[in-house]
């Protein structure tokens, strides 16, 4: 049921069996959805997984083509998924299914969208779940990184970038050297955000020092098209890429998973017990900014959020208030 069937040219890739059974026009329309319509690579990967899982489920439930998928299939799948996975996951799957079938309807592959009448699970989140660090812990993490190696300078610059600019990890790892530039005698950043939008902002003075040290030692400053945060060449070792020689770097950008593993290693080495990830850095920066008198509206602009409600999910000042109240239980 879950078998993937190749179509025509090898470059066309592979598509789910249920799509292949719906004819050549359906196959190409399906591929166009993921290549021409969905431009963000993260969204493309997530929607690809979600849609493939759904179509395999429909095939197992007896559907023989896309045209045979009904609202009952969609509702049954979302209900079953909601029992096994978190509500946001089920809502994302439903969004992917709706978007795909909207595209198929416009391409006259199917007459109606079977997902339009299906309601997703209710979900409301007032506060974020991502753990954040206290300012002292963030400083400890940065200070614990060995700045005597290229890997150390790179990692400190990347973590500093996420903390001091509130950058999304996807935008950070997508940066090229030319996205760090001088303007009005200060270093500025150009972050390529969701939807192809460029977000430009000045560097915090600490981040400026981190980036300058890294670019000078690595030799990347004179390679504007190179990835700003590349991987370390296999066999060179993280410890052998010294600050006096940048030969340990490749020309392949770090992935988000690479960064996640790096953050975990650096946190463990610094003795930080909290299990943290890339998003922790963004949340830490936003929370620290707000605790020091920053406004939610400015934090929204700096984080490039469309709505302050999204920014509030990163604001963890309430955690300290709750802890103070808990300590009133004097038994």
Beta strands, then each sheet from edge to edge (+ up, - down):
strand 1: 4-6
strand 2: 14-16
strand 3: 180-183
strand 4: 186-192
strand 5: 198-202
strand 6: 230-232
strand 7: 249-253
sheet 1: 1+ 2-
sheet 2: 3+ 4- 5+
sheet 3: 6+ 7-
end
